[in-house]
Amino acid sequence: MISKFKEAFFQSTKHIHMNNGGLAPINKFARDRVTYWNNRFYEEGFFTDLEYVEDIKMSRIHLAKLIGCDSTEIAYFQSTASAVSQLCMQFPLEAGDEVITWAEEYGSHLFPWQEACKRKKAHLVMVKSPENLSAPYQLLVEKITPKTKVIAISWVQFLTGARTDLEALGKITKEKNIFLFVDVIQGLGLHPFDMKKWGVDAIASGCHKWLFSPIGVGFLALDQKHMKMIRPHNIGAYTFGTCDDPTDSICEPKLDALKFEAGSKQVLEITALGASVKFINEIGVADIEKETLRLATLLRTGLEKKGHKIHSPYELSNHQTAMVNFIPKDNTIEALRSINCNFAIRGPGVRLSPAAFTTDAVIEKVLSVL
Ligand SMILES: Cc1ncc(COP(=O)(O)O)c(C=O)c1O
C-alpha cells in the first residue's frame, strides 16, 4: 500500500523535499482535481454551479472521516489562523478566565489566542516544555485552576516535533468541563486522529503539510454540542439561509458549521483537498505514520552516527513525529543547499521533515552530505 502512496507523488531529481512540515508537495489526485475544475470553469463557468457544490460536499465528507466528526461540523477558512480566530474571538471568555497553552506555539495559533484573551481580559497561561523537549499533557493539567476555561494547544509542536497525548488530555478536560481546542496541522494525515473519541471539542488546521494539498485553505471542526455557543465571526450572504434570499438575513445563522463560511469558497483548493484526503483515507493513516516514522528514524540515527546533536524528543515513542531537528555544524546549511534540499531553521536547530513519499535513497543522499 505504501508504494501506492509514494507513486502518487512526483519523484523529483531536482528537489529534495525535507521541509514537508513547512510546505509539502501536493499529490497527483489534488493536482488533477485543480486541473479538472480549472478546465470546467474555463469552458462552462456558471453551468458548473451545482456540481462544484456537490464536490465541496464530498470534500467535507472525506475530511470528516479523517477527523472523526460529522461533515456538518466542518467549516472552511483561508488558513489555520483564520479558523483559530473564528473560534477564539467568539469563545465566551470572561475577565479573569484562564486559557492554557504551550509557550512555544506557532503564531497562527498563539497570536489569535493572545488577542482574544487581551480583548476579554482573560489570562493566557503559557507552559514551558521540559528539558527533554517533550510536550507531556501532565504539565498542562498541573496548571488547571477553577478559572481554566480552555486548553488550546498544537497537537505537534512546530519547533521540535513534540506531540502531546490528546487522548489522555481529552479524558481530563472532559471530566473537568474544560474546552479542548487543538491546532492539528502538524499531525492530521500523519498520525491517526479521532476527535470525538478523544474528547477534543474543536480543531483547526491548514492543508499544505501532511494533507498534501494546495496551500490556501484551512478549516475548523467544532463539536455540534458547542455550535450554538460559538457565533459566526465573519458574516455574509452564506451565514444565513440561501445566499440569494435576503429575507433569510432576519433569521438566525445556520445551525451547523456552515454558518462560519460567510461567502464564496476556494473551490479549487477545497476540492483538491477532498481528493487528497480521500486518497489518504484509502491508504490508511496508520500505514502513512509507520512509513514516515521509519524514514524519520533512519534520518535521525544517521545524523547521530555522524555526530550531530538531535533537538527533538524522539526517545519517547508516543512523542515522536516526522520532524528531526538537529544542531547544525559550520557547513550544514551549505551542504544541504548543495543538493537542493530544503529545510527549516527552527529554534537552535535545522528541522528536516521527511514524508511517507520520501525514498530511502533520498535519506541516504541527505546523510551523505552532512
Ligand atoms: C502549528 C502550526 N499551526 C499553523 C501553521 C500554519 O498556519 P496558517 O495556515 O495560518 O499559515 C503552521 C505552519 O505553517 C504550524 O506549524
The ligand as an SDF file (V2000), in Angstrom:
LIG
                    3D

 16 16  0  0  0  0  0  0  0  0999 V2000
    1.4680   24.5910   14.4670 C   0  0  0  0  0  0  0  0  0  0  0  0
    1.1660   25.3240   13.2000 C   0  0  0  0  0  0  0  0  0  0  0  0
   -0.0270   25.9150   13.0640 N   0  0  0  0  0  0  0  0  0  0  0  0
   -0.3610   26.5650   11.9260 C   0  0  0  0  0  0  0  0  0  0  0  0
    0.5210   26.6490   10.8550 C   0  0  0  0  0  0  0  0  0  0  0  0
    0.0960   27.3530    9.6040 C   0  0  0  0  0  0  0  0  0  0  0  0
   -0.7560   28.4100    9.8700 O   0  0  0  0  0  0  0  0  0  0  0  0
   -1.5050   29.1960    8.7100 P   0  0  0  0  0  0  0  0  0  0  0  0
   -2.3450   28.2100    7.9720 O   0  0  0  0  0  0  0  0  0  0  0  0
   -2.3180   30.2140    9.4140 O   0  0  0  0  0  0  0  0  0  0  0  0
   -0.4570   29.7880    7.8240 O   0  0  0  0  0  0  0  0  0  0  0  0
    1.8040   26.0560   10.9830 C   0  0  0  0  0  0  0  0  0  0  0  0
    2.8410   26.1180    9.9510 C   0  0  0  0  0  0  0  0  0  0  0  0
    2.8990   26.8150    8.9950 O   0  0  0  0  0  0  0  0  0  0  0  0
    2.1120   25.3610   12.1800 C   0  0  0  0  0  0  0  0  0  0  0  0
    3.2940   24.7460   12.3250 O   0  0  0  0  0  0  0  0  0  0  0  0
  1  2  1  0
  2  3  1  0
  2 15  2  0
  3  4  2  0
  4  5  1  0
  5  6  1  0
  5 12  2  0
  6  7  1  0
  7  8  1  0
  8  9  2  0
  8 10  1  0
  8 11  1  0
 12 13  1  0
 12 15  1  0
 13 14  2  0
 15 16  1  0
M  END
$$$$
